[in-house]
Amino acid sequence: MDKRIIGNLLLILGIGLFVGGAVGYVTEQLPVEQISGIGALALIFVGTGASMKKAKQ
């Protein structure tokens, strides 16, 4: 697979985690203790995906 495709997938996964965590927090479906972990994972995925997309240019 091309690194840009993997970067796009990681970026989408990170954004999905971020939005899912925010929705879970607002609707009180997730405990507050899990929100920081979900946010950290989302940030890692978004950062890795963005750097993989940028490295090809």
SVG drawing of the C-alpha trace seen along z (x, -y; Angstrom):
<svg xmlns="http://www.w3.org/2000/svg" viewBox="-27 -18 36 20">
<polyline fill="none" stroke="black" stroke-width="0.4" points="0.0,0.0 1.1,-3.5 2.0,-5.6 -0.5,-8.2 -3.4,-5.7 -2.3,-4.5 -1.9,-8.1 -5.4,-8.9 -6.8,-5.8 -5.0,-6.8 -6.2,-10.4 -9.8,-9.2 -9.5,-6.8 -8.1,-9.6 -10.9,-12.0 -13.5,-9.2 -12.1,-8.5 -12.1,-12.2 -15.7,-12.7 -16.8,-9.4 -15.2,-10.4 -16.8,-13.8 -20.2,-12.4 -19.8,-9.8 -18.8,-12.4 -21.7,-14.8 -24.3,-12.0 -22.7,-10.7 -22.2,-7.2 -18.4,-7.2 -16.9,-7.7 -14.7,-10.8 -11.7,-8.6 -11.8,-7.2 -12.0,-10.5 -8.3,-11.4 -7.2,-8.1 -9.4,-8.3 -8.2,-11.9 -4.6,-10.8 -5.1,-7.9 -7.0,-10.3 -4.1,-12.8 -1.5,-10.0 -3.5,-8.7 -4.1,-12.2 -0.4,-13.2 0.9,-10.0 -1.5,-10.1 -0.7,-13.7 3.0,-13.1 2.7,-10.1 0.7,-12.1 3.2,-15.0 6.3,-12.8 5.5,-11.8 5.4,-15.4"/>
</svg>
